[in-house]
Amino acid sequence: MYEVLDDTAAQVILAIESGDSIRRVAQHLHTPYETVRQAVNRLEDAGYVSYDDGLTVVDERVRDAALELVAASAGVSPPSIEETYAIPQFSDWPFAFTRIDAVYVWTQGGYQVGREPDDYPLFLAVREQDVDAWEAFFESFDLPTAFERQPRDELDGPLQIVLEPRASLDIEHVEGYPVIPRAETIEYMRENYAQFQSALAMLDRMYEDLDIGVTYRETERAQP
């Protein structure tokens, strides 16, 4: 099994939802289509996945082995920021990117604020009933979790997961990312207007159905 399950193949197995196309899995992983296609071919030849009107993992034990491999790999070589965005999709519970990450997703990566490569929290909305499971899941990847952003000097590495427990989740999808609704994201941005004024203007330009009424020029930053 482990001859076939390299990191890429293991991530493909974990990203598959029954009936997915190869293109859909590639979108989930933000990995080139051809890379995913080659991994699927290897997995299909080995009998680990089938492709009949969509992809299916043939045995949950294969998924368990894939998760073990990916988590062990993360323990040896910490995941990059890009890889960490994919990790929540390997779990069994729903989630949505929220706060700064919701802005990041809805602007399709066009707006990034308040984070640096050496101090990078990810913000996830999760169901209250799943919090303990999420904490254990991220612990298996050596990723610390908290309910509020922690100071960098209190962490061993640059990454942290900030969980936002909710009674229920309303999830939309943008370019493969599950995210809180756009209207809720805009409300959050308005509540933090000074930080997100330029992002609001960006959204106004990106989505024709919006009329936020915000304009922003770089020269405004120099105003007292």
Phi, psi and omega in degrees: 000315188287345173293327181273325186275075166281180184303317182295313181296320179297317179295324177298314179302316183290333182275345184288127164253136187310127180095355180296150168272165175299320180298322180294318179296317178300322179293317178302317184272349185054049181236144180306142182306315184296324178297316180291320180299317180296320178295319178298318179301316179296317181292323179292318178298326180279351179085015182272333176227156173238155181230089180224102188058039179120163183278144176217135172278126191283338185210131181297337178294330176293319178296320178298318180294322179295317179296319178300318181293314182294319179294319178296321178297320179295328179291329179277316181231103184308141182293151174286172176302314181299317179294325181294328176296332180277332188304316180302334180287351178274358183271180180256010188233148180289154177202167175214138174293141185221177179052232183302322181290329175296319177297316180301317182289313183293333174272008178054045178080007184279343183228122179229130183211147171073014180219149177228159180305331181265006177205086193229098173274146170250138185250118183237128169274129181225164177285143180305321184292344184257001188302312181299320180295319178296318180299317179293322180299309181290331176299325180294340177259008182059034177252120182288146178239153176200173179260351173220155181300132181262146178300143183302323184287356176261002183247155179275339182219181185281342187259145173210155179247121178258113182268137177240094183292138179224153178296325178208166182238138171246111191244133169242170182232133178229115179050042177088353180263128170285135188210153175297158184302154182299319181298320178292322177297317179296321177298317177298319180294321178294324179292337178238053192302317183300325182281330190239016180303313182292328178291323176298317177296323179296314178299320180301324179282328186283325188243115186294335182278358179265150172217072185286330178075034179244130173242151183211134175233144181305328182294340180296335181296334184275354182286144179288000000 
